[in-house]
């Protein structure tokens, strides 16, 4: 691979106007964000270069999220996570349950 990921073949323009500008999409540094929020706002977040793996996610939960949670039915006692496969792992389940 070189630094170019794709040559885009479509774009946006006004109705009836041809899209005239063609540019290459240039590969750069990728970042991921892990975020914990409540109805009151952001509790904590972590921005990392590259992707987030299960180990990094578990560390984030253990060190930055769990200290702010309480047993149910207390304040901040419910965690809602997306459908990412690392959210369904045994380690995550064990950490949250304990």
BELRA-V290734 format. One record per backbone hydrogen bond with DSSP energy under -0.5 kcal/mol. CO is the residue of the C=O (numbers start at 1). NH is the residue of the N-H. Records with the same first field share a line. If there is no record, write none. Layout:
# BELRA-V290734
CO=NH + NH
This chain:
# BELRA-V290734
3=5 + 27
6=8 + 25
14=17
18=20
20=22
23=8
24=26
25=5 + 6 + 27
30=50
32=48
34=46
36=43 + 44
38=41
41=38
44=36
46=34 + 48
48=32
51=53
53=57
54=58
55=59
56=60
57=61
58=62
59=63
60=64 + 65
61=65 + 66
65=68
66=69
71=74
74=77
76=70
79=81
84=87
85=88
86=89
89=93
90=94
91=95
92=96
93=97
94=98
